[in-house]
């Protein structure tokens, strides 16, 4: 094994140790789920940014940009960063005032138990792709930095197990503290490697001019109905589908006050949007530095373009900085996305079956669910062929069609009812699945049809004569 892998191992041990140290702050389930609602502005901003700046930001977005240009990255970073800004402006403060443990608690209080369970199941399912993308990226990193000594599958298992250790013990406290430190590493590492690569190609202007001449900055769709509809659908998939997610809600709920909850989300979104362009710049620079390497990987596995460039063309210090930043990005995202679905599944699905359990028993339940969920997503990651970018983008289609409309209408439309919420979910998911099966590449994008039908279901279900909640449950 080369020198780089030992730097990676050292960094890995230190970061896991910090995460385990943070576990000393966990005394109850509230500490584990939302860090006792006590995090300051700097830490909340850092954990918002670090959670979103994951494998898809470094490997997924960059490789997609090299192949497709800006048109290919509409969902992320354009849609995803706008999501965080919208959360900060319209959702963070009202949700914070409700003093909830999970986003599923909101659906229960507003629409009843049936909607709570359905939305929670959709949220948990949506995390499969997102977490699997992080696990798959960990396997790729260990494989690359070890020169192939560690296989992809072994790297996935090592990465998942080590992230699991501190997430299992420290919950949101460990996630928040490690995210804060990892944000610093991400920012410093990305800026340094950007400067290093810029020198190799004759400055950023050279890369930008080359990309512009190659048509990579073409953004708006062709003026045809299909192109515009699919462009709009790609934009809203992460912009709106990410809003009703437990990881976003956890950062809101973990804040010390509602002002921090709103402001940190907006600032985190802006930071994410700005830094997401650095990996795109780095990956496209490879087309000038080593066009033969890019040509050989572009169709085989474009996600390897950026790490291969770093491993073969930059000095050791730059390699250490890059892979330190990359591992920080993946670890922060992986830990958050392991914790979020596990907490909401425990709170909104399992907890009602054990009404007499103590808080200590509930805390143990959440940790067991984290363990089980980690095993499931690791197996999923090892057996899927989807790209990192596609896994993340597809994850949000579920919550877009099932959870966004009930959340938005429940907060801002006074006539929204439990019946409307239930019909919204059934209409949205039903239409989306039907179009995914019957016309996945047709004029209308399936997720756009789903969200439109979700709105129709909410409005019709709320305005029609109401069936009492207990009758609906039966």
Helices and strands as residue ranges (DSSP letters): H 3-22, G 23-25, H 29-34, G 35-37, H 41-52, H 55-55, I 56-60, H 61-68, G 69-73, I 74-79, H 80-86, I 87-91, H 92-97, H 103-111, H 113-145, H 152-200, H 204-213, H 225-241, H 246-253, H 258-289, H 291-297, H 304-313, H 316-345, I 346-350, G 351-353, H 359-382, H 388-402, H 404-412, H 418-438, H 446-463, H 469-473
